[in-house]
Amino acid sequence: MLAPLRVDDQFVRLAKQSGAVGGHHNQNFVQPLTTPMARLVGGTPGDPVLVRVPRTDAGSVVVRTWQDESTLLRSLESHLPHAPRLLATTSTATVLSYVEGIPLSRLCASGSPLPDQRVLDLVELLTQTMSVRRTALPELPDGWPHGDRDSQGFLRALMHLADRQIRESNWPTYGSLFTRLGVPEDVLKRKAESVPRMANRPFSLLHGDLHLDNVIVTTHGFPSLIAVDWELATFGDPLYDLATHLVRTRYPDSQYAFVVEAWLKAVEPISQDAVKGLETDLKHYIDFERTQSVFPDVIRAARRLSHQGGTESAHLEEAVSAVQGALQAGAAALGLHPVPDSATVRDALLEWQAASRPTRGTVPVDNSADLSDRSAVALSH
């Protein structure tokens, strides 16, 4: 596999003039290939590509196994032909293959039942990664389980990563807010120390963030759905991919069992070992997902309020609702009883904002557009 081509940043500057199409962690720009770029990447002048520029203002609010998405995409090219294809890199961006498509979130509202066929298609996306093993992937971080079946060790590693990358890195700025809301500083560390025994399932590549915004309904019809945004991909227990999908897609309770059963029926013919302990172990991953999600959800709400200035009551009430919703979703996993009422949350946000106001200019600001505003995405030809 050839290394991606290095191109001049002039192409990135040109792309930025087209306007971003959304993204929480990157600015994404759709840009037609210029004649020089087309020659470099083997494309046709005028064909659209996606230029991704990492945000410097978003802070660390996600768990990343690999810090460089382009390194992973290079590894996937021969294994997942429908994953975004890395065409080139610059000193400030990556250039990916592109095709017109519609985010599934535009067709199916999060939290509402999905058509049964859509669920089956989404489960198929989850199973596509199971053939990709460790040898095909970039080097894993220190502390990763040495064996490729240690599900308990994998969950422990995720908890430690979440504590270091999300909680610890943001605690100097947001720690007083979390303390006021009753979220313990050491909650992830304590959970990592008490991970229960789990069945050992064979590890594989996992998307790690498969929700409706990260799934594209293609305009050409085959394949009908494409998974994009691989920056949170990881390597481990496939049951974790199911758990993140369930939580982040926000299936209604009435459809939860159907999704799990569909996953079971799809995965069992591929690997009977991969479905061992499903009934007991799925809840451990869901518990982790709901625990760690409280941190980014609260941080994003507080950051947005700080950016807005907090002077408008509508902005404050929006932040209160977002924070309280995050706490309610994670209450059982956090052992947070009772959940702070809206008055307590409002006071906590105002106190935090007042305390951070002298250095508010240094607080990372989330200016990202909502992912559901994206009209097109990168994916392979």
C-alpha positions in Angstrom: 0.0 0.0 0.0 1.5 3.3 -1.1 1.8 6.2 1.4 -0.7 9.0 0.8 0.5 11.9 -1.3 1.6 15.1 0.3 0.0 18.1 -1.3 0.3 21.9 -0.9 -1.8 23.7 1.7 -3.0 25.9 -1.1 -5.6 23.3 -1.9 -6.8 23.4 1.7 -7.1 27.2 1.6 -9.1 26.9 -1.5 -11.4 24.3 0.1 -12.0 26.6 3.1 -13.6 29.1 0.8 -16.4 26.7 0.1 -17.8 26.7 3.6 -17.8 23.8 6.1 -20.4 21.0 6.0 -20.3 20.2 9.7 -18.4 18.0 12.1 -17.8 18.0 15.9 -14.1 17.2 15.8 -13.2 18.4 12.2 -14.2 21.1 9.8 -15.3 19.3 6.6 -15.1 21.0 3.3 -16.3 19.7 -0.1 -14.0 20.8 -2.8 -13.8 19.9 -6.5 -10.4 18.5 -7.6 -8.2 21.1 -9.3 -6.3 19.9 -12.3 -3.0 19.6 -10.4 -4.7 17.7 -7.5 -6.5 15.4 -9.9 -3.2 14.4 -11.5 -1.7 13.8 -8.0 -4.6 11.6 -6.7 -5.6 9.9 -10.0 -9.0 11.6 -10.1 -10.9 13.7 -12.6 -10.8 17.5 -12.5 -14.0 18.8 -11.0 -14.7 15.6 -9.0 -15.6 16.5 -5.4 -13.4 15.3 -2.5 -13.7 16.0 1.2 -11.1 18.0 3.0 -11.0 17.4 6.8 -9.3 20.0 9.0 -8.9 19.0 12.7 -10.5 21.5 15.0 -8.2 23.2 17.5 -11.2 24.6 19.5 -13.1 21.4 20.4 -11.0 20.2 23.3 -10.7 16.5 24.2 -14.1 15.1 24.8 -13.9 11.7 23.2 -11.9 8.5 23.7 -9.4 7.9 20.9 -7.5 4.7 20.4 -5.6 6.2 17.5 -4.9 9.9 17.4 -4.5 10.0 13.6 -7.6 8.9 11.6 -5.6 9.0 8.4 -3.3 6.2 9.7 -6.3 4.0 10.3 -7.9 4.7 7.0 -4.7 3.7 5.2 -4.9 0.4 7.1 -8.5 -0.2 6.1 -8.3 0.4 2.4 -7.7 -3.2 1.5 -10.1 -4.6 4.1 -13.1 -2.3 4.0 -13.6 -1.1 0.5 -16.5 1.1 1.4 -14.7 3.0 4.2 -13.5 6.5 3.3 -10.4 6.4 1.2 -7.4 8.5 2.0 -6.3 10.3 -1.1 -3.7 12.8 0.2 -2.5 14.6 3.3 -1.3 18.1 3.8 0.5 19.6 6.8 -3.0 20.8 8.1 -5.6 18.4 6.7 -6.5 15.1 5.1 -8.2 14.7 1.7 -10.7 11.9 1.5 -12.8 10.3 -1.3 -16.3 11.6 -1.5 -19.8 10.7 -2.8 -23.1 12.5 -2.4 -25.3 11.0 0.3 -27.9 11.8 3.0 -27.2 11.2 6.7 -29.6 8.6 8.1 -30.5 11.1 10.8 -32.4 13.1 8.2 -34.6 10.2 7.4 -35.0 8.6 10.9 -35.3 10.7 14.0 -33.0 9.7 16.9 -35.1 8.3 19.7 -37.9 7.1 17.4 -38.3 3.5 16.1 -36.4 2.7 12.9 -37.9 0.5 10.2 -36.9 -3.1 10.7 -34.9 -3.2 7.5 -32.9 -0.2 8.6 -32.0 -1.9 11.8 -30.9 -5.0 9.9 -28.8 -2.8 7.6 -27.2 -1.1 10.6 -26.4 -4.4 12.2 -24.7 -5.4 8.9 -22.4 -2.4 9.2 -21.5 -3.5 12.7 -20.6 -7.0 11.5 -18.5 -5.8 8.5 -15.6 -4.8 10.8 -15.3 -8.2 12.5 -13.0 -9.6 9.8 -10.4 -7.0 10.5 -7.8 -8.2 13.0 -4.9 -6.7 15.0 -2.3 -7.4 12.3 -4.1 -5.1 9.8 -4.3 -2.1 12.1 -1.9 0.6 13.4 -0.1 0.0 16.7 -2.3 0.0 19.7 -1.7 2.2 22.8 0.3 1.1 25.8 -1.8 -0.8 28.3 -4.0 -2.5 25.7 -4.8 -6.2 26.5 -2.1 -8.4 25.0 -4.5 -11.2 24.3 -7.1 -10.7 21.6 -9.9 -12.2 23.7 -9.6 -10.4 27.1 -12.9 -8.6 27.2 -12.5 -7.7 30.9 -9.1 -6.2 30.1 -10.6 -4.3 27.1 -13.3 -2.7 29.2 -10.7 -1.7 31.8 -8.5 -0.2 29.1 -11.5 1.9 27.8 -12.2 3.2 31.3 -8.6 4.3 31.8 -8.5 6.0 28.4 -11.7 7.8 29.1 -10.4 9.0 32.5 -7.1 10.2 31.0 -8.4 11.7 27.7 -11.7 13.1 28.8 -12.1 13.5 32.6 -8.5 14.3 33.5 -7.7 16.7 30.6 -10.8 18.7 31.3 -10.9 18.6 35.1 -8.9 21.8 35.6 -11.5 23.8 33.6 -14.7 21.9 34.5 -13.9 20.0 37.7 -15.7 22.5 39.9 -18.8 22.2 37.8 -18.8 18.4 38.0 -18.2 18.5 41.7 -21.1 20.9 42.2 -23.3 18.5 40.2 -22.3 15.5 42.3 -20.2 13.7 39.7 -17.2 12.1 41.5 -13.7 12.9 40.2 -12.6 9.3 40.5 -15.7 7.6 39.2 -14.0 6.1 36.1 -10.9 5.0 38.0 -13.1 3.2 40.6 -15.1 1.5 37.8 -11.8 0.4 36.2 -10.7 -1.2 39.4 -14.0 -3.2 39.7 -14.7 -4.5 36.2 -16.6 -7.7 36.7 -15.6 -11.0 35.1 -16.7 -11.3 31.5 -16.8 -13.9 28.8 -13.8 -13.8 26.5 -14.8 -12.8 22.9 -12.5 -12.6 19.9 -11.3 -9.0 19.2 -11.7 -7.2 15.9 -11.9 -3.7 14.5 -14.8 -1.7 15.9 -16.3 1.5 14.5 -16.9 2.8 18.0 -19.4 5.6 17.0 -22.0 4.1 14.8 -25.1 6.4 15.2 -27.5 8.0 12.7 -25.3 11.0 11.9 -22.4 8.7 11.0 -24.4 6.6 8.6 -25.0 7.7 5.0 -27.8 6.6 2.8 -26.0 6.5 -0.6 -27.5 8.1 -3.7 -26.3 5.2 -5.9 -28.1 2.6 -3.8 -25.3 0.1 -3.3 -24.3 -0.4 -0.7 -27.4 1.3 0.7 -25.7 2.4 3.9 -22.1 3.6 4.4 -20.4 4.1 7.8 -18.3 7.2 8.0 -16.2 9.2 10.5 -13.8 6.5 11.7 -11.8 8.7 14.1 -13.2 6.9 17.2 -12.6 3.4 15.9 -10.9 0.9 18.2 -9.9 -2.7 18.5 -11.6 -5.0 20.9 -14.8 -6.8 21.9 -17.5 -6.5 19.2 -20.1 -6.3 22.0 -18.8 -2.8 22.7 -19.7 -1.7 19.2 -23.3 -2.9 19.8 -23.4 -1.1 23.1 -22.3 2.3 21.7 -24.7 1.9 18.8 -27.6 1.2 21.2 -26.9 4.2 23.4 -25.9 6.7 20.8 -28.7 5.8 18.4 -31.2 6.2 21.3 -33.5 3.4 20.3 -36.8 3.4 22.1 -37.3 0.7 24.7 -39.8 -1.0 22.5 -37.1 -1.7 19.8 -34.2 -2.4 22.0 -34.7 -6.2 22.2 -35.2 -6.4 18.4 -31.8 -4.7 17.8 -30.0 -7.0 20.1 -31.6 -10.1 18.6 -30.8 -8.9 15.1 -27.2 -8.4 16.1 -27.1 -11.9 17.7 -28.5 -13.5 14.5 -26.0 -11.7 12.3 -22.9 -12.3 14.4 -23.5 -15.9 15.5 -22.9 -17.4 12.0 -19.6 -15.5 11.8 -18.4 -16.4 15.3 -20.2 -18.3 18.0 -17.6 -17.1 20.5 -18.4 -13.5 19.7 -21.9 -13.8 21.2 -20.9 -15.6 24.4 -22.1 -13.8 27.5 -24.2 -11.4 25.6 -27.0 -11.4 28.1 -24.8 -10.6 31.1 -22.0 -8.5 29.5 -23.8 -6.1 27.2 -25.0 -4.2 30.3 -21.4 -3.6 31.4 -20.5 -1.8 28.2 -23.7 0.2 28.3 -23.0 1.2 31.9 -19.5 2.4 30.8 -20.9 4.3 27.8 -23.5 6.1 29.9 -20.9 6.9 32.6 -18.3 8.4 30.2 -20.9 10.2 28.1 -21.8 12.4 31.0 -18.5 14.2 30.8 -18.6 15.3 27.1 -22.3 16.1 27.3 -21.9 18.4 30.3 -18.7 19.9 28.9 -20.3 20.7 25.5 -23.3 22.3 27.2 -21.2 24.4 29.5 -18.8 25.4 26.7 -21.6 26.4 24.4 -23.1 28.5 27.2 -19.7 30.2 27.8 -19.4 31.0 24.1 -22.9 32.5 24.1 -22.1 34.6 27.1 -24.9 33.2 29.3 -26.8 36.5 29.3 -29.8 35.2 27.4 -32.2 33.2 29.5 -33.0 30.9 26.6 -29.3 30.0 26.3 -29.1 29.3 30.0 -32.3 27.1 30.0 -31.0 25.2 27.0 -27.8 24.4 28.8 -29.7 23.5 32.0 -31.9 21.1 30.0 -28.8 19.5 28.2 -26.9 19.0 31.5 -29.9 17.6 33.4 -30.6 15.3 30.5 -27.0 14.0 30.6 -27.1 13.5 34.3 -30.5 11.6 34.1 -29.1 9.3 31.3 -26.1 8.5 33.4 -27.6 8.6 36.9 -27.8 4.8 37.4 -24.2 4.2 36.1 -22.8 7.1 38.2 -24.8 6.1 41.3 -26.2 9.7 41.2 -29.3 9.7 43.4 -31.1 12.0 43.4 -30.3 13.7 40.1 -29.9 17.5 40.7 -33.0 19.4 39.9 -33.1 22.2 37.3 -32.5 24.9 39.9 -29.4 23.2 41.2 -28.1 22.7 37.7 -28.8 26.3 36.8 -26.9 27.6 39.9 -24.0 25.2 39.2 -23.7 26.6 35.6 -23.9 30.2 36.7 -21.3 29.6 39.5 -18.9 27.9 37.1 -19.4 30.6 34.5 -18.7 33.4 37.0 -15.6 31.6 38.2 -14.3 31.0 34.7 -15.2 34.5 33.3 -11.8 36.1 33.8 -10.1 33.5 31.6 -13.1 32.7 29.5 -11.2 33.6 26.3 -9.0 30.5 27.0 -11.9 28.1 27.4 -12.1 25.9 24.2 -15.2 26.9 22.3 -17.3 24.4 20.3 -18.3 26.2 17.2 -19.0 23.0 15.3 -22.2 22.6 13.3 -24.5 19.8 14.3 -23.7 16.7 12.3 -27.2 16.4 11.1 -26.6 19.5 9.0 -24.2 17.7 6.9 -25.4 17.1 3.3 -22.5 15.1 2.1 -19.7 13.0 3.5 -16.5 11.2 2.6 -16.6 7.6 1.5 -15.0 5.3 -0.9 -15.7 5.0 -4.6 
